[in-house]
Amino acid sequence: MNSSKKEFIAEAEELLNESRGLILEIQETCITGINPDTINALFRSMHTLKGVSGLFGLDEITQLSHALETLMDDIRLGKIEINDSVISFLFRNHDVLVKLVDLLHQDKTEDVSGYLKDIESFRTQKEGDEKRVGAAESIDTSIRKVLSEYEEHRLNANIQSGKGIYLAKLIFGMDTFDTALEAVTKVIKTRGELISTLPTSSDVPEGSIGFNLMFSSALAFEDIKQDIEGDIDILLQPKKNECVPSPSQEQHEVGLKSTSTTVRVDIDKLDRILNTIAELSLAKSAVKRIGYELIETYGHTSLVYDVYKISQTLERRFVELQDQVLEIRMVPIGQIFSRLGQIVRRYAKEIGKQINLVMYGEDTELDKFLAEEIVDPLMHIIRNAIDHGIETPDERKKKGKEESGTIILKAYQKGNHVIVEIGDDGKGIDVERVRNKAIEKKLIDDDVELDKKEIIDFIFMPGFSTKQKVSEVSGRGVGMDVVKEKLSELGGFADLDTQKDVGTTFMVTIPITLAILKALIIRVGQEKFALPLTSMLETFTIDRKDIQTIEDKEVYYLRGDMLPIMRVSDAFNLKNDASEQSFAVVVGFGERRVGLLVDELFGQYEIVIKSLGEYLTKLRGFAGAAEIGKHEIILVLDVESLIGESLAQQKGGTYV
């Protein structure tokens, strides 16, 4: 893919992400009152996408964005009234644009003639349904005739909503009029809506410039006069008992001049920088090692001391460089939450459920690569919450619940991990039903005793579903196994807590970044491995006599809690040391803790994980490879798969 096409895709994705958020904002404010600035912003996004795609000769995207721009123009002019059907139509066509941009990655396109006909038909129908009211006729003709079509529409809309219409005449000096006018318009927008700004020469002293500002407000003239200096005429008094906006609900004007200091960077370029940093890491370690060897050979001479100081300076600067590059790769998870919000609102309407979405921690940051990779797992969980979890309004009413269900998205950082919680206040998971389904599928015998968590873990198995009726929302019995597999690839895992008729909460735990990791180098027999510190809790020495056996499974009592033990040598068929004392590395979180028995610990290294390649992708227990020391290649352990295997063995191997 050439660089110009990459540049377009980056800009198009940014515009479409912005558009998605604007459509969601329109949907959320549809009842309480849509901010016209939001409509205008969506119109501008489509206009910009049309222009940019035209420059690159992408006719399909240009034609579709132009058609949507025309539709948005009808909406902003009041020819089409915003309602649920219009919002759903905007979402559908937004998804088509997203698909067209995605196809560019494969140098493919799609015929959009059918979509264009749909948009034209939709516009014709909606314009025919809409009856326009000439409320602006109550305003003097000399004022109305200078208004644009859009300004006249906004005047009509404000009159119909009972707002007062005011005309302010302001005179400024030529040297300060721009900043003074901007300050006044900001004040007006906190009190109402600015409808029109027109220059005037009537009664304006020489060396000055005058403006007539028409605006609407639910506030009385006395309140307006206190906030805005200048001559103000009342064109139409506000109707009484109108809802007055709170001064705290300020609307900020968006200037045409960009004040952003950010630039878009291709993630591939950052990956290449990280590869260079990986090579520098080896060089840094080599300088440090050489310094120690020089001390052992020549003692603390001035030359050796200089080498030591250089190695310390190099290490500090390297850490700074590494942190800065990793920071560039970080994005707020709110970008992902906004996409999930669209899924919630769309599918809830499709299946006739009322769902409120609440989001916390949108500013929590994680690696750009990981942020994109967890979209699908989170989407599967959300769809299951909508279809399996939240009841219909009638069902909720019978249970004494609010008719509207709630889905909560929450993200926060915990150590070197980000935890994303997806909770709902639905019917929860029927544990007995899951158990019966597992027996039916012959996953367990009917006389096997399992605790609640062990039973619930069956939902992560391929093809396992308790849903009687297949729907497009939840899928066809697939999804949760994909969640588990994908998270495992990313070095994360999912856990859940559920209570019948109270709700279900999924906890998805993933590392903040996979780019550069700190790892503990361990030895098992004659082999060395890297074990990411993000998965570790602690290390300690353990005497073999202290390891107990319960039902043929090895455990160790650590501060009163039973810790499952896994011998890494047994997992990979290696011959370990015959010593009576070993090292235990505790990995995992909460109930998913396992003690890995190893022969030796070598200390920490910073590593960049490299893929094992296509032929070794299915190799069990390894996340990749890394280079350390004197260009030594070692394998990086896949801690999550080892934990899963150990816990499955603890349960008798009934399932994984």
N, C-alpha and C positions, 0 to 999 in steps of 0.2 A: 504494500500500500504506500503510495507516494505521500510526501509530507503535507502537501496542500489538502489532500483528502482527509488526512488525520486531523489537520487544523479545523476543517469544516465539521467533522464528527464531534470534536471536542466542544466547539461553539454550539452546535445543534443540540447536543446533550444538555448543555448548560441552559439553553433557552427552553427546552422541553421540561427540564426539572423545575424551572421557574414557573412555566405554564401550569404544570401539575399542581403546584402549591397555590396558584391563583384560582384555579378551578375549585380546589378544595375550600379555599376561603369564601368563594362565591356560594358554594353549597352550604357552608356553615352559617353564613349571614343572610341566607335567602329569606328567612322568616323575619329576622330582626331588622333587616334593612341593609341592602348591599351598598358598599362604598363605591361610588362611580369611578374613583381612582383605580380600583381593582379591575373593573371592566376595561378601562383604558389601558392598563398595564398588560392585560391579556391580549388586547387588540395590537398593542405595540410589539409584543413577543411574536405574534403571527406575522406581522409586517416585517420584522427584522429577519425572521427565518425565511420568508419569501425572498427578500433581497439577497441574503447570503447564499441561499441555494441557487438563485439565479446566476450569481457570479460564477459559481462552480459548474453551471450547466446541468444541474440535477433537476430535470423538468418535472418528474413525478412529485417530488417534494415541493417544488415551486408552485405547481398547479394546486395541490391540496392545501398548502398553507395560504395561498391566495384566496381559495374558496372559503376557508375558515376565517380569514381576515374580513371578507365581505360579510359573513355571518355575524362576526363580532361587531362590525360596523352597524348592522341592523339592530343589534342588541343595545349598543351604546346610544343609538338614536331613538330608542324606545319603540322601534317598529316591531320588535319581538320581546315579549315579556319573559323574564327569567322564571322558570319553574323546574320541577324534577325532570321532566322529559328533555328539556333543553340542556340541563346539566349532564344527564346521562349521554346525550348525543355528543356533547363536547368531550366527555371522557372517552367515548368509543373512537372518535376521530383522532384524539390525542394519541391513543394507543396505536392507531394506524401509522401516524407519523413516527412514533418510536420504532415500530417495526421496519419502516422504510429506512431509517437511519441505521438500524442494526444490520439490515441487508447489505449496506455499503461495506461492512467489514468483509463480506464474501464477494464483493464486486457484483452483487445481484440487485435487481430491482423488481417492481411489481406494477402491473397495470392499475391505474387509479381511476379509470373512467367511471367505474361503478360507484366509487365513493363520491366522485364529483356530482353524479346524478342524484345521489341520496341527499347531498347537502343542498343542491338547488331545489329539490322537491320539498325538503324540510323547511327551507326559507319561505317558499311560496305558500305552503300550508300555514305556517305560523304567522306570516304577515297578513294572510286572509283572516285569521282568527282575531287579530289584534284590532281593537277600535281605539283610534287616537282621539284625544279630547283637546280642543284648543283652549286650554285654560289661560294661556298667555294673552288672550284677547283683552283681559282685564288690565293689561299694562299698556301705556301710551304707545301709539303706532310709531312715533318718531324714535322710540327706544327699541321697539321690537324689530324694526327694519334693518338695524345694523347687526343683529345677532346672526350667527351661523346656525345651520340646521341643528347641530349638536347642542349649541347653547340654548336654542329655543326649546329643545326637548328637555334639557335640565331645568329650565325655567318652568315649564309645564309640570314636570315631576314634583318640584318643590312646592308649587302652588297647590297641587292636588293633595299633597301631604300636610297642608295647613301651615307651612312655614311662612314667615314674613319675608318680603323682598325689599332690599335696601339698595340705594345707589350712593356710593361715596365718591366725592370729588377731592382728589389729593394733588397737591402741588409740591414739587421737589426741586432742589437745585440741580443743575446739570452734572455737577461733579460727584454727587452722592445719590442720585435717583435710583440707581440699580440696587444698592444695598438697602436703601430706605423702603423701596417698593417690595423687596423680598421680605423684609421684616413685617410690613403691614399684612401681606398676603398670608404669612404664617399665623398671625393673630386671627385673621378672618377664618382660616381653616380650623382653628380650635373652637370657633364659635358657630360655624355653619359650613356652607359650601360656596366657594368662589365660582360664579357662573360665567362672568365675562370681564376681561380687562382691555380697555380701549384708550388710546391716547386722545387727548382733547387740547384744543388751542383756545377755547373760550375763556376769557378773563384770566389768562395766564401771563404773568409779568415777563418781561424780556430777561433772558438768561435762565429761565426756569422751564420745567416741563410738567404737564398735567395729565392725570389719568382719571377715567371714570371706571370705578370697580362696582359691578353689580354682584350682589351676593345674597344668599338666603340664610335665615337663622330662625330658630324657634324662640330666641330671646326677644324680649321687649326692647323698644327703641332706647329706653333709658340705660339699659345694661350695655347695649351696643355702643352708645355714645361714650361711655366711660373707658372703653377699651381702644377705640379707634379715633385718632385725631383727624380733623378735617370736617368739611361740610357733608352731612349725611341726609339724604332725602328718603322718606318712607314711600315706596311705591305700592306696597300692600302690607297691611297689618297682619301679624301672625294670629292664627286662631287660638283661642284660649284652650287650656287644659292639654296642650301638646306636650309630649315628652321632651324635656330640655336636656341636651347632652351634657354630661358632666365635663367640667374643665379638664379633668384628668385624662379624658379620652382624646388626646391630642392626635391630630393627623399631621404628619410632617411632609412638607413639599419635597418632591424628588427633583433635583436639578438635572439639566441636560448634560452638564459637564461632569465627567466621572472623576471622583476623588479616590478611586481604588488604587492601591499600590501593589496589587497582586497580579501575577501572570500565570497562565496555564502552562504546565509542564507535562510532557508525555511521560507516563509511568515507566516506559521502557528506558528512557534516559536515566531516570532515577535508579532503575535496576542496574544499569551499566556502572553508575557511580558506586553503587553498593558492591559490585564485583571488584571495582578498583580498591575500595576500602578493605575488602577481604584480603586482597593482596598486600595492602599496607599493614594490615593486622599481623600477617605472617612476618613482614619485614620488621615491624616493631618488636615482636616477640623474639626475633632473631638477634636484634641489637641488644635487647635486655639479657638474653642468654649469653651472648658474647661478653657482655660486661661482667657477669658473674664468673665466667670462665677466666677472664683476664685477672680478676681479683684473686682467684685460686692459684693462678700461675705466677703472677708478678707482684701480688700484694697491692696495697693501697698507694700506688704511685700517682703523680699528678696527671699523667696521661690516662690512666685507668679511671681516675676520678672524673676527668672531662667526659669520658665515654659514658660513665654512670649518669652525669648531669644531663647529657644529651638524650639518653634513653628515657629519663624521667620527663623531660620537656616534650619529647616526641609522644610519650604516652598520654600526657595531659591534652595536648593539641589533638591527638587522634580521637580521644573520647569526646572532645568538643565537636569535631567534625562529624563523628558518628551520630551524636545526639541531634545535630542540626539537620542532617539528611533524613533521619528517621522522623523528625518533627515535620518536615516537608510532606512526608507521605501520609501524615495523619489527617483524617477528615472527621467532622462531627457525625455521630450516628443519626442525628436528626434528618439527614438526607435520606436515610433508609426508612425512618419512621414515616416520613411524608408519603413514600410509595405504599407502605403498608396501610396507611390511612385510607388511601384510595381503594384498596382491596376491601377493607372493612365496609366502607360506605356502599360500594357497588354491590357486593354479594349480599349484604344485609337487605338491600332493597329488592334484589332478585328473588330472595326466598321469603320475603315478607316478614322480616324480623326487625325490631327496633333496637339499635345498638349505639351506645355512646362510647366514643373513643377518648381515653385520657392518656396523655403522654408525659413522662418525666425523664429528665436527664438527657435531653436532646443534644446538649453540648459535649457529652462524653465522647472522647476521640479514640479512634483505633485506626490501624493501617488501612489505606485505601484498598489494597488487594483483599484483605479480610472482610472489609465492609461490603464489597461487592459479592464475595463468595457466600456470605451468610444470608443473602436476600432470599434465596430459595428455601433453605431450612426454616427461616422465620415465616415465610409465606405459607408453608405447609402447616405450621402450628396455628397460624391465624385462621386459616380456612377450616381447620378442625374445630377451633373454638367457635367459629360462626355456625358450622353445621352440626357438630356433635354436642357442643357445650351449651350455648345460649338457647333457651327455650323460646317458643313462639309467645307472643303477648298473652294469648289465652291461657297457655300452660303456666306462665309466670303468675298470672292473676290468681289462678286456682291455688298456687303455692304461697300466696300472700306476698309475692315479690312485686317490685315496680315492673310495669309493662315493658319498660326499656331496659335491656341488659347493658352491661358495661364490660369493655375490654380495656385492660391497662397495659400499656407498653412502658417499661421502665429500664433504664440503663445506668450503670455506675461502674466505677473502677474499683477493683479489689486486688491490691498488689500489682502483679504484672499481667493481670487478666481483666477483661471486661465481662461483666455479667449482664445479660439481657433477660428481663422477666416479662413473660406474656401471661397475664392473668385474666380470668373471666369469672363472673358471678353466676354461672350457669348451673346445670344439673350435676356436674362432676362426673367422674368415671365410676361406672357400676362394677366394682371389683368382682362380685360374684359372677356377673355376666362375662367378664374377661376370663375368669377361671373356667367357666363352662365352655367357652369358645376354644380355649387351649386344650381342654380334654377332647372336644369334638375333633380338633385338628391333630389329635394324638401327639401333642407336644409333651404332655405329662399324663400319668395314670391318675384315675379318679381318687385313689387313696393317698396321693402324695400331699403332704402338708407344706404349704408355702405361706410366708408372711405377705402382708399387703403390698410392700414394695416389690417383692419378687414377682407377684402376680401382675402388677401394673407394667413391669418391664416387658411383658409379652407384646405390648402394643408397638414396640420398636422392632418387631420381627417382620420380615418381608411378607406382604400379602395378608397381614393380620388386621382384621376389622370386625367390629361388632355391629356396624351399621347395617340395618335390614334393607334399606332402600338406597341405591346408588344415586348420587347427585353430582352435578358438575362442580359443585363447590368443594366437597371433600375429596373427590376423585373416585377411584375404583379399587379401594382397598390397598392403595399404595400411598406412601408419603412419609410415615414416621420412621420407617427403616432408612429412607433416603436422608432424613434428618440426622440419624445416628451415624450413618456412613460418612456423610459430608463433614460433620463436625469432627469426627475422628481424624479425617484427612488434615484438618486444620489444627489438630492438637487440642481440640476442645471436646466437650461432652454436654449432654442434656440430662437434666434431672427434673422431677416433677412432684408436686404435692397436690392431692385432690381430696375433696370431701363431698359426699353425696348431698346434692341440693344446695351446696354452698358455693362450689366452684373449683376450678383447677388453675394451678400456676406452674408454668414451665420455666425452669432456670437454665438458660443457655450460657455456658462458660467458654470463653475463647481467649487465647493470648492476645495482647495488644498488638504485637507485630511478630512476623515470622522472618523478617529481613536479617537482623543480626541478633543472635541469642547468646546468652551466657550459659555455659554448659559445664557440668562436672565430668571430668574424665575418670572412668572407672576401668578396672581390669577384672576379667573373669577368665581364669585359667591363663592361657597365653595371649588372649585377645583383649584389645582395648576398645571401649565404646564411649560415646558422648551421651550424656543424659541431661536434657534441658533443665535449667534451674527453675523455669516457670512452672514445672510440674512437681517440684520437690518441696517438702515441708521441713525435713530434718534428716540428719545422719547420726548414727551411733554404732558403737561396737556391740557385738552380741555373741555370747558363748553358745555353742551348739547345744549344750546341756539344758539351756534355758528355753529352747524351742520345744513347745508341747504339740502333741498330736491329738486332734479331736475328729473322730470319724474319718481317720486316714488323711486328714488335712492338717498341715502345719500352721500353727499360730504362735504369737508371742504376746504376752500381757504387758502392754506399754502404758504405764501410769494408770492401771486399772481397766483399760480398754483392750479388747481382743483385736490384735492386728494380724490379718492374714499374711502369711509369708510365702514368697515365691522365689525359688532358686533360679537365677538367671541362667546358670549353667545347665539346668534341666530344660529350660525353655528352648535353648539353642543347641542342645546335645554337646556341651563342652565339658572337658575334664577340669574340675576346679581343684583348688589347693586342699590338701588333707589336714589343714590346720584346725584346731579346736575353736578358733575364734574367727569370726567374719565381720564384715561391715554390712549394716542394714541401711538402705536409703528409703525413707518413707515418701511415697508419691501419692498424688490424688488429693481429693477434698472430702471432708465430712465422712459419710459412710462408705465412700468409694476410695478408701485408703488401703494401700498394700505396702508391705515391706519387701523390697528387692534385696536379696542376699548377693553380695559381690565379694571378691577377694581383696581388692585394694582400691583406695581413692587417691587420685593424683592431683587434685586441685581444679581451679576454675580456668576456663579458656573462653574467649569470645570466638564464636564460630558463625560462619554463613553456611546454611544447609543447602546442599546441591542435590538435585534429583538423581535418583539411581538409574534413570533412563527407562525407555519403553520396555525392555526385556525383563527388568527387575521390579516393575511397579507392583506386582502381586506378591513380592517377597514379604513374608509375615514378620511383623515385629520391628520393622525398620522404617524410619521417616525419611531417611536420605543419608548422605555422606558429608563429611567435612574434612578440611585439611588443618593440621596443627603441627606445632614444633618444627622439626627439620623436614618439612614437606611430607609429613606422615598422614596418610589417608585412613580415617576411621569411620565406622558406621554410627549413625545417630539412632538411638532407640526410640521407637514409637511407644511412648509411655501409656497412652490411652488404650492401645490394643493389648498391652501387657496387663493393665488393670482389668480390662474386660475378660481376658482369658483366665486370670487368677480368680476373679469373683465367680466366673462360671464353674471353675473347678471346685470352689468352696461350696457351690450349690449342688454338687454331684454331677455336673456336666449335663444337666437337663436342658439347658439352653444357653445361648450366648447373647 
